[in-house]
Amino acid sequence: MSMEETTEDRKKRFRQMSQGALSLNVAFVGVANGLFPALREAGSLDAEGLSVRTGMDRDYLTRWMDAAFAFGYLEESSSGTFRLTRDGEAMCPDAEDTLMPVAVGSVLSAHMAERATECMRTGERPGERVLGERKTILPWFGSMIEANFSPLFSQQILPRLPIFEEVDERSGTVVDLGCGNGWYLVLLAERFSRLKGVGLDGFGENVRQASEKAKKNGLSDRLRFQEGDIRHYPLREPVDVFVMNRALHHVWTDRETVFSFFRKHLSSRGAVVIWEPAWPESRKELREPVRRPLAFQGLSEHVQGNRLLSPGEIADAFRDIGFSSTVLSFANGNETVVVARPGV
């Protein structure tokens, strides 16, 4: 029997792929509207009970419960109420190893694919405002990034960055450019008791979430967040560490301004810590399963007016302003951290 895939096999494979996408779409509805946590808290509810708890329309909830049951997020009791399955529990945003970012990422990817389809016809690159075009997605963007990357940062990246311990010893300040929902600075402030932080972001929703997160964790005295742009951000004294987490490629077209800003405002003992997706040197690497999401991200970044960067490009840019760089690789080469200091 031939091992070559038949037409029917191929159709079956694509139908299975389609069902995976549908399942994540159903999960996103439950994530964005707080349905999974409401069910977890109650234990078991029917559509009427879930409507009372969440304020959502009962008839929509009935149809959503049908879909969530079909895709294995809910289990039905003999009395007609529903409770979460293990997969449903995993969709709660505060669950350990939550699957929430997978659902959010799936719907965000569909939005970016639709925008790429439209923009491809004209060459338009509307910029980062496309992230805010769907009001149900933007509030979850920071939480998605946090859930996806905070374990990697705390467990693998941070232990290889002694600069933060140095800053903590002198009660220094870390400035996070493109801080998102503030998770990075909150994690640092929890780990290092004397370190202070300032977060800057272009989205007001991110700044609001970051400020709330700092307050909730009792860190408002050491962390502050504000809406703004690196090109118009006043600094009165040298900064100990600048960090940019998956944000440098967003301002790469204006890198001369950005790197001049680093050189002008970084203290002589300071460092710049850049975390970026690592665009491979060879296109062939994109065929590897672990790098396929990076290829789609490259398309969605183009819509936003950006492009992903190779580690060498970042190191070269620092060399051009007289900084020495150390390039660290993580996550099977998909993530890179560049630590740059004044002096070659």
Phi, psi and chi 1 to 4 in degrees:
 res  aa     phi    psi   chi1   chi2   chi3   chi4
   1 MET       -  134.5 -178.3  177.2  179.1      -
   2 SER   -69.0  140.4  172.0      -      -      -
   3 MET   -85.0   -4.7  -63.9  -61.5  -67.4      -
   4 GLU   -68.3  137.7 -175.5  176.8  -12.4      -
   5 GLU   -67.4  131.1 -175.2  179.4   44.7      -
   6 THR   -83.7  168.8   66.1      -      -      -
   7 THR   -60.1  -42.4  -60.4      -      -      -
   8 GLU   -66.9  -37.9  -74.5  -55.5  -47.7      -
   9 ASP   -62.3  -41.7  -71.5  -22.1      -      -
  10 ARG   -64.7  -43.1 -174.6  178.0  -61.7  110.8
  11 LYS   -60.4  -42.9  -71.9 -179.2  179.0  179.0
  12 LYS   -62.1  -41.4 -179.6  178.9  179.2 -179.4
  13 ARG   -63.4  -42.5  176.0  164.6   57.9   86.7
  14 PHE   -71.5  -32.6  -87.7   80.1      -      -
  15 ARG   -64.9  -38.5  -70.2 -169.3 -170.9  104.2
  16 GLN   -64.0  -41.0  -69.8  172.1  -20.3      -
  17 MET   -61.6  -41.1  -67.6  164.6   58.8      -
  18 SER   -63.5  -39.7  173.9      -      -      -
  19 GLN   -65.2  -34.1  -74.9 -150.8    9.5      -
  20 GLY   -61.9  -42.3      -      -      -      -
  21 ALA   -66.0  -42.0      -      -      -      -
  22 LEU   -61.0  -41.5  -69.0  176.1      -      -
  23 SER   -60.1  -42.6  174.5      -      -      -
  24 LEU   -70.7  -31.4  -68.0  173.8      -      -
  25 ASN   -64.2  -43.0  -69.6  -16.8      -      -
  26 VAL   -62.2  -42.8  169.9      -      -      -
  27 ALA   -63.0  -38.7      -      -      -      -
  28 PHE   -60.4  -40.2  175.5   78.7      -      -
  29 VAL   -58.0  -42.6  176.0      -      -      -
  30 GLY   -69.5  -34.4      -      -      -      -
  31 VAL   -69.2  -53.9  166.7      -      -      -
  32 ALA   -65.6  -27.2      -      -      -      -
  33 ASN  -103.1    9.3  -75.1  -25.5      -      -
  34 GLY    69.0   24.5      -      -      -      -
  35 LEU   -75.8  -38.7  -53.0 -176.9      -      -
  36 PHE   -63.7  -49.8  -69.2  113.8      -      -
  37 PRO   -62.1  -35.5  -23.5   34.6      -      -
  38 ALA   -63.7  -42.2      -      -      -      -
  39 LEU   -67.9  -38.8  -79.2  160.7      -      -
  40 ARG   -63.1  -43.3 -178.6 -176.6   61.1 -174.8
  41 GLU   -65.6  -40.1 -177.8  179.4  -17.3      -
  42 ALA   -79.4  -28.3      -      -      -      -
  43 GLY    93.4  -52.1      -      -      -      -
  44 SER  -158.7  133.4 -177.9      -      -      -
  45 LEU  -146.6  154.3  -70.4  171.5      -      -
  46 ASP   -98.0 -178.6   59.1   12.1      -      -
  47 ALA   -62.1  -37.4      -      -      -      -
  48 GLU   -63.6  -45.2  180.0   66.0   31.2      -
  49 GLY   -65.1  -39.2      -      -      -      -
  50 LEU   -67.8  -34.4 -171.3   55.3      -      -
  51 SER   -64.1  -42.1  176.5      -      -      -
  52 VAL   -63.1  -40.6  170.5      -      -      -
  53 ARG   -73.0  -33.9  -81.0 -175.5  171.1  -97.6
  54 THR  -108.7  -16.8   63.1      -      -      -
  55 GLY    78.5    7.8      -      -      -      -
  56 MET   -84.2  159.1  -56.9  -67.7  163.6      -
  57 ASP   -65.2  131.2  179.8   80.6      -      -
  58 ARG   -63.4  -41.6 -177.3 -168.1   62.1 -174.6
  59 ASP   -67.6  -38.3  -66.6  -23.5      -      -
  60 TYR   -62.7  -41.1  -93.2  103.4      -      -
  61 LEU   -63.8  -36.6  -71.7  173.1      -      -
  62 THR   -59.8  -45.9  -61.7      -      -      -
  63 ARG   -68.4  -38.0  -62.3  -75.5   77.3   85.4
  64 TRP   -65.2  -39.9  178.0   78.0      -      -
  65 MET   -63.7  -37.0  -74.2  174.3  141.4      -
  66 ASP   -58.1  -48.0  -71.2  -19.1      -      -
  67 ALA   -67.6  -42.8      -      -      -      -
  68 ALA   -65.5  -33.6      -      -      -      -
  69 PHE   -66.8  -44.4  172.1   80.7      -      -
  70 ALA   -60.6  -37.5      -      -      -      -
  71 PHE   -95.5   10.1  -75.0  100.9      -      -
  72 GLY    85.8   17.3      -      -      -      -
  73 TYR   -90.3  -21.9  -62.2  113.3      -      -
  74 LEU  -125.9  152.2  -60.3 -178.5      -      -
  75 GLU  -122.3  139.1 -161.9   61.5   74.1      -
  76 GLU   -97.6  139.0 -173.7  178.1   16.9      -
  77 SER   -93.1  170.5   69.5      -      -      -
  78 SER   -65.3  -22.0   57.8      -      -      -
  79 SER   -87.7   -1.4   62.0      -      -      -
  80 GLY    92.0    4.6      -      -      -      -
  81 THR   -90.7  168.6   60.5      -      -      -
  82 PHE  -124.8  145.8  -68.8   88.0      -      -
  83 ARG  -130.3  160.9   59.2  178.6  175.5   80.2
  84 LEU   -73.8  141.0  -64.0 -179.8      -      -
  85 THR   -85.1 -178.9   62.8      -      -      -
  86 ARG   -61.4  -38.4  -69.6 -176.4   63.9 -176.0
  87 ASP   -66.7  -37.0  -76.2   -8.0      -      -
  88 GLY   -65.4  -42.0      -      -      -      -
  89 GLU   -58.8  -39.4  -68.5  -86.9   -1.1      -
  90 ALA   -69.0  -17.5      -      -      -      -
  91 MET   -84.1   -7.2  -78.2  -63.7  170.4      -
  92 CYS   -66.8  128.8  -68.6      -      -      -
  93 PRO   -58.2  -28.6  -27.5   36.6      -      -
  94 ASP   -97.3    8.8   60.6  -10.1      -      -
  95 ALA   -69.8  148.0      -      -      -      -
  96 GLU   -64.4  132.9 -174.4  176.2   -0.6      -
  97 ASP    55.1   44.7  -64.8  -33.8      -      -
  98 THR   -55.9  144.9  177.1      -      -      -
  99 LEU   -95.1    4.5  -64.3  176.7      -      -
 100 MET   -50.0  -45.2  169.4  -87.1  -66.6      -
 101 PRO   -63.4  -24.9   21.2  -32.7      -      -
 102 VAL   -68.0  -42.2 -174.9      -      -      -
 103 ALA   -67.6  -45.7      -      -      -      -
 104 VAL   -63.2  -44.0  175.8      -      -      -
 105 GLY   -62.0  -35.3      -      -      -      -
 106 SER   -65.0  -44.8  176.5      -      -      -
 107 VAL   -71.7  -38.4  174.1      -      -      -
 108 LEU   -61.6  -41.3  175.1   60.6      -      -
 109 SER   -62.8  -39.7  -64.8      -      -      -
 110 ALA   -63.6  -40.3      -      -      -      -
 111 HIS   -62.4  -45.3  169.8   57.8      -      -
 112 MET   -67.5  -33.8  -63.7  -53.6  -60.8      -
 113 ALA   -64.7  -41.5      -      -      -      -
 114 GLU   -64.0  -41.2 -170.3  -83.1  -27.3      -
 115 ARG   -68.3  -38.7  -64.5  -62.6  -84.6  121.9
 116 ALA   -63.1  -39.0      -      -      -      -
 117 THR   -59.2  -45.3  -57.5      -      -      -
 118 GLU   -69.9  -46.6  179.3 -176.4   13.9      -
 119 CYS   -70.7  -26.9  -67.5      -      -      -
 120 MET   -60.5  -26.6 -172.0  176.6  -68.8      -
 121 ARG   -75.6  -21.2  -58.8  170.5 -176.0 -178.8
 122 THR  -121.0  -17.7   63.0      -      -      -
 123 GLY    85.6    2.2      -      -      -      -
 124 GLU   -63.4  141.9  179.5 -170.7    7.7      -
 125 ARG  -129.3   87.8  -58.6  176.6   71.4 -176.1
 126 PRO   -70.0   -8.5   22.2  -32.4      -      -
 127 GLY    89.8 -170.1      -      -      -      -
 128 GLU   -72.0   -9.6  -66.7  172.7   19.1      -
 129 ARG   -61.9  -19.0   64.3  179.5  172.9   83.2
 130 VAL   -63.9  -24.8  -61.4      -      -      -
 131 LEU   -66.8  -25.7  -64.1  175.3      -      -
 132 GLY   -98.5    6.8      -      -      -      -
 133 GLU   -73.8  -23.3  -70.8  174.5  -19.5      -
 134 ARG  -110.6  106.5  -64.5  -67.8 -179.9  -95.1
 135 LYS   -66.1  -17.3   62.3 -177.4  179.7 -180.0
 136 THR   -85.4  -15.2   60.0      -      -      -
 137 ILE   -93.2  -46.4  -60.8  176.9      -      -
 138 LEU   -53.3  -42.7 -179.4   60.1      -      -
 139 PRO   -61.2  -17.2  -24.6   35.2      -      -
 140 TRP  -101.5   -4.2  -69.2   95.9      -      -
 141 PHE   -62.5  -48.8 -173.7   80.2      -      -
 142 GLY   -62.5  -42.0      -      -      -      -
 143 SER   -65.2  -35.3  -63.6      -      -      -
 144 MET   -62.7  -47.3  176.1 -173.4   71.0      -
 145 ILE   -62.7  -43.9  -62.8  -63.5      -      -
 146 GLU   -60.0  -49.1  177.0 -178.9    1.4      -
 147 ALA   -65.3  -34.4      -      -      -      -
 148 ASN   -72.6  -36.4  -87.1  -27.1      -      -
 149 PHE  -119.8  -15.0  -63.9  107.6      -      -
 150 SER   -64.0  -37.2   61.7      -      -      -
 151 PRO   -61.9  -41.4  -24.2   36.2      -      -
 152 LEU   -62.0  -41.8  175.9   64.9      -      -
 153 PHE   -65.1  -50.5  178.9   68.3      -      -
 154 SER   -70.7  -34.5   60.7      -      -      -
 155 GLN   -90.8  -32.6  -63.6  166.9   19.1      -
 156 GLN  -119.5  -43.4  -61.7 -176.4   39.1      -
 157 ILE   -78.1  -52.2  -64.1  177.5      -      -
 158 LEU   -56.1  -41.4 -172.4   52.8      -      -
 159 PRO   -60.6  -17.7  -26.0   36.3      -      -
 160 ARG  -101.6   12.8  -64.1  179.2   64.4 -176.9
 161 LEU  -122.6   79.2  -61.2  177.6      -      -
 162 PRO   -65.8  -12.8   22.7  -33.6      -      -
 163 ILE   -57.6  -33.6 -178.7   60.4      -      -
 164 PHE   -71.3  -32.5  -66.4  119.4      -      -
 165 GLU   -67.6  -38.3 -173.0  171.5   -6.3      -
 166 GLU   -61.4  -44.2  -62.8  172.8   23.7      -
 167 VAL   -65.7  -39.5  171.9      -      -      -
 168 ASP   -62.2  -39.1 -177.2   57.5      -      -
 169 GLU   -62.2  -30.1  -70.7  174.5   -5.9      -
 170 ARG  -107.6   19.1   56.2 -179.8 -175.8  -95.7
 171 SER    52.1   43.8  -60.2      -      -      -
 172 GLY   -84.1 -175.9      -      -      -      -
 173 THR  -121.5  135.9  -60.2      -      -      -
 174 VAL  -108.4  127.7  176.3      -      -      -
 175 VAL  -108.2  118.2  174.9      -      -      -
 176 ASP  -100.3  112.9 -172.7  -11.3      -      -
 177 LEU   -95.2  111.5  -57.6  170.7      -      -
 178 GLY    87.0   54.4      -      -      -      -
 179 CYS   -76.9  -11.2   64.5      -      -      -
 180 GLY    61.1 -135.8      -      -      -      -
 181 ASN   -86.2   11.2   73.4  -17.1      -      -
 182 GLY    85.9    4.7      -      -      -      -
 183 TRP   -60.8  -37.1   68.3  -92.8      -      -
 184 TYR   -63.4  -49.7 -172.3  104.4      -      -
 185 LEU   -68.1  -36.7  -75.2  179.2      -      -
 186 VAL   -61.9  -43.8  167.0      -      -      -
 187 LEU   -62.0  -43.6 -166.5  153.7      -      -
 188 LEU   -62.2  -45.4  -75.0  178.9      -      -
 189 ALA   -66.3  -31.3      -      -      -      -
 190 GLU   -71.7  -34.4  -71.5  178.6  -27.8      -
 191 ARG   -78.7  -36.3 -175.3   74.6   60.9   92.5
 192 PHE  -121.6  113.4  -58.0  105.6      -      -
 193 SER   -74.9  -16.5   61.2      -      -      -
 194 ARG  -106.8  -11.9  -64.4 -176.9  -65.1  -84.8
 195 LEU   -68.4  139.9  178.7  148.9      -      -
 196 LYS  -114.6  159.3  -61.3 -177.9  -70.5  -67.6
 197 GLY  -146.1  148.6      -      -      -      -
 198 VAL  -128.4  128.1  176.8      -      -      -
 199 GLY  -113.9  137.0      -      -      -      -
 200 LEU  -125.8  132.8 -167.7   70.1      -      -
 201 ASP  -148.9  151.0 -160.5  -85.1      -      -
 202 GLY   -83.7  -12.5      -      -      -      -
 203 PHE  -104.4  122.6  -74.1  104.9      -      -
 204 GLY   -59.9  -34.8      -      -      -      -
 205 GLU   -62.4  -39.6  173.0   63.8   20.0      -
 206 ASN   -64.0  -43.1  -73.9  -18.8      -      -
 207 VAL   -63.4  -40.9  172.4      -      -      -
 208 ARG   -60.9  -47.4 -176.6 -169.2   66.9   78.5
 209 GLN   -63.5  -40.1  -69.3 -174.8   15.1      -
 210 ALA   -64.1  -43.5      -      -      -      -
 211 SER   -63.6  -40.4  -61.2      -      -      -
 212 GLU   -65.3  -39.2  -73.3 -174.1   -1.9      -
 213 LYS   -65.3  -42.5 -173.8 -177.6  -70.6  -71.9
 214 ALA   -62.6  -43.5      -      -      -      -
 215 LYS   -64.1  -44.1 -177.8  177.6  179.6 -179.9
 216 LYS   -60.6  -34.0  179.6 -179.6  178.1 -179.2
 217 ASN   -94.4   10.1  -71.3  -85.2      -      -
 218 GLY    66.8   34.6      -      -      -      -
 219 LEU  -119.1   11.2  -62.1  169.1      -      -
 220 SER   -63.4  -21.9  -64.6      -      -      -
 221 ASP   -75.3  -19.0   59.8  -31.2      -      -
 222 ARG  -116.4  -13.1  -69.8 -167.9  -73.2  131.2
 223 LEU  -124.4  136.7  -60.4 -179.1      -      -
 224 ARG  -137.9  149.0   61.3 -176.6  174.8   90.5
 225 PHE  -131.2  143.7  -60.6   91.4      -      -
 226 GLN  -149.3  153.5   63.2 -171.8   75.0      -
 227 GLU   -82.9  135.0 -172.5  173.6   -6.3      -
 228 GLY   173.0 -175.2      -      -      -      -
 229 ASP  -127.1  138.0 -172.1  -62.4      -      -
 230 ILE   -56.2  -31.5 -177.8  175.9      -      -
 231 ARG   -75.6  -11.1  -70.1  160.4  -68.7 -164.3
 232 HIS  -131.7   32.5  -52.6  103.1      -      -
 233 TYR  -104.6  113.4 -179.7   58.7      -      -
 234 PRO   -78.6  135.9   28.8  -33.2      -      -
 235 LEU  -126.1  130.6  -72.7  170.5      -      -
 236 ARG   -95.9  -17.3  -64.1 -175.1  177.2   87.3
 237 GLU  -146.5  159.6   56.4 -173.4   33.1      -
 238 PRO   -60.1  148.3  -23.6   34.3      -      -
 239 VAL  -100.5  140.7  170.9      -      -      -
 240 ASP   -75.1  -43.8  -64.1  -73.0      -      -
 241 VAL  -144.8  129.9  178.2      -      -      -
 242 PHE   -98.7  136.4  -75.8  109.5      -      -
 243 VAL  -125.3  146.0  -60.9      -      -      -
 244 MET  -137.6  118.3  -65.8 -172.7   75.4      -
 245 ASN  -108.7  105.7  -57.5  -53.0      -      -
 246 ARG    56.9   36.1  -51.2  175.7   71.7   78.7
 247 ALA  -128.0  -18.0      -      -      -      -
 248 LEU   -61.3  -38.4  179.3   62.5      -      -
 249 HIS   -64.8  -18.5   63.6  -82.5      -      -
 250 HIS   -72.3  -23.0  -71.4 -133.4      -      -
 251 VAL  -120.5   16.3  -65.8      -      -      -
 252 TRP   -62.0  -32.2 -170.2 -109.1      -      -
 253 THR   -66.6  -18.9   55.0      -      -      -
 254 ASP  -116.1   36.5 -162.6   16.8      -      -
 255 ARG   -64.9  -28.6   57.7 -173.6  174.1  -84.4
 256 GLU   -60.6  -42.0  -70.5 -174.2    7.4      -
 257 THR   -65.5  -44.5  -61.2      -      -      -
 258 VAL   -64.2  -47.3  174.3      -      -      -
 259 PHE   -73.1  -30.1  -78.5   79.7      -      -
 260 SER   -65.8  -36.5  -66.4      -      -      -
 261 PHE   -61.8  -44.8 -177.6   84.6      -      -
 262 PHE   -58.5  -51.0  -69.5  150.6      -      -
 263 ARG   -62.6  -37.1 -177.7  173.0   53.7 -170.2
 264 LYS   -74.4  -37.1  179.3  179.1  178.6 -178.8
 265 HIS  -109.0   -4.9  -65.4  -68.7      -      -
 266 LEU   -82.4  138.3 -172.6   69.4      -      -
 267 SER   -69.4  160.3   71.7      -      -      -
 268 SER   -64.7  -25.4   59.0      -      -      -
 269 ARG   -99.7    6.8  -65.2 -172.2  -64.6  168.3
 270 GLY   -87.9 -173.4      -      -      -      -
 271 ALA  -153.5  157.0      -      -      -      -
 272 VAL  -111.7  127.0 -178.5      -      -      -
 273 VAL  -114.5  111.7  179.6      -      -      -
 274 ILE  -109.2  125.8  -58.4  -67.5      -      -
 275 TRP  -115.5  123.5  178.3    0.3      -      -
 276 GLU  -140.7  150.7  -81.2  -73.2  -53.7      -
 277 PRO   -60.4  139.1  -14.2   26.9      -      -
 278 ALA   -94.9  100.9      -      -      -      -
 279 TRP   -69.8  129.1 -171.4 -104.4      -      -
 280 PRO   -73.0  156.3   27.3  -34.7      -      -
 281 GLU   -71.1  -30.0  -62.5  -69.2  -14.7      -
 282 SER  -116.0  134.0  169.3      -      -      -
 283 ARG   -61.3  -29.5  179.3  178.8  -75.9  112.1
 284 LYS   -57.8  -30.3  -68.5 -179.3  179.4  179.0
 285 GLU   -64.7  -22.7  -64.6 -179.9   51.6      -
 286 LEU   -68.1  -17.7  -65.1  174.8      -      -
 287 ARG   -73.2  -18.6  -81.6  -80.5 -178.2   91.5
 288 GLU   -66.5  133.8  -61.2  173.0   11.3      -
 289 PRO   -51.6  -38.0  -29.3   36.5      -      -
 290 VAL   -71.2  -16.2  -64.0      -      -      -
 291 ARG  -106.0   -5.8  -73.4  180.0  171.7   77.3
 292 ARG   -59.0  -41.7  -71.8  173.4 -175.4  168.4
 293 PRO   -58.9  -31.2  -25.4   35.8      -      -
 294 LEU   -64.5  -36.7 -166.3   65.2      -      -
 295 ALA   -64.5  -42.0      -      -      -      -
 296 PHE   -68.1  -37.8 -177.9   84.2      -      -
 297 GLN   -60.0  -36.6 -175.0 -178.9   -8.6      -
 298 GLY   -59.6  -38.3      -      -      -      -
 299 LEU   -67.8  -45.8  174.1   61.6      -      -
 300 SER   -67.8  -33.0   65.0      -      -      -
 301 GLU   -66.5  -33.3  -67.5  -69.0   -8.7      -
 302 HIS   -62.5  -39.9 -171.9   78.6      -      -
 303 VAL   -57.3  -36.9  175.3      -      -      -
 304 GLN   -83.8    2.4  -61.6  172.1   62.8      -
 305 GLY    85.6   16.5      -      -      -      -
 306 ASN  -119.0  173.3  -48.7  -38.6      -      -
 307 ARG  -146.2  150.1   70.4  172.2  177.6   84.7
 308 LEU   -76.7  154.1  -63.6  179.3      -      -
 309 LEU  -115.4  148.4  -50.4  170.5      -      -
 310 SER   -84.8  152.1   70.2      -      -      -
 311 PRO   -55.4  -36.0  -27.1   35.8      -      -
 312 GLY   -64.5  -36.7      -      -      -      -
 313 GLU   -61.7  -40.9  -74.3 -178.1  -77.5      -
 314 ILE   -67.6  -46.0  -58.6  170.6      -      -
 315 ALA   -61.4  -39.4      -      -      -      -
 316 ASP   -64.2  -38.5  -72.5  -13.8      -      -
 317 ALA   -64.7  -37.1      -      -      -      -
 318 PHE   -70.7  -38.4  -82.4  113.9      -      -
 319 ARG   -59.9  -36.5 -176.7 -164.7   60.7 -150.9
 320 ASP   -66.0  -21.3  -69.7  -16.3      -      -
 321 ILE  -105.0   13.4   62.9  168.0      -      -
 322 GLY    83.9   23.9      -      -      -      -
 323 PHE  -104.9  145.9  -79.1   32.5      -      -
 324 SER   -94.0  149.1   60.2      -      -      -
 325 SER  -129.2  145.5  -62.5      -      -      -
 326 THR  -117.0  125.6  -59.7      -      -      -
 327 VAL  -105.2  121.9  177.7      -      -      -
 328 LEU  -112.9  142.3  -53.8  173.3      -      -
 329 SER  -116.8  139.9 -179.4      -      -      -
 330 PHE  -140.6  167.6  -59.3   92.3      -      -
 331 ALA    53.1   54.8      -      -      -      -
 332 ASN    57.8   32.0  -61.8  -49.8      -      -
 333 GLY    85.1    1.0      -      -      -      -
 334 ASN   -79.9  -21.0  -83.1  -11.9      -      -
 335 GLU  -123.9  140.4  -55.2  -68.9  -30.5      -
 336 THR  -130.3  143.4 -168.7      -      -      -
 337 VAL  -122.8  125.4  174.0      -      -      -
 338 VAL  -110.9  123.2  178.0      -      -      -
 339 VAL  -108.3  117.2 -178.0      -      -      -
 340 ALA  -120.2  139.2      -      -      -      -
 341 ARG  -131.4  155.0  -66.0  176.7 -179.1 -100.1
 342 PRO   -62.0  139.1  -22.6   33.5      -      -
 343 GLY   100.5  132.2      -      -      -      -
 344 VAL   -88.6      -  177.6      -      -      -
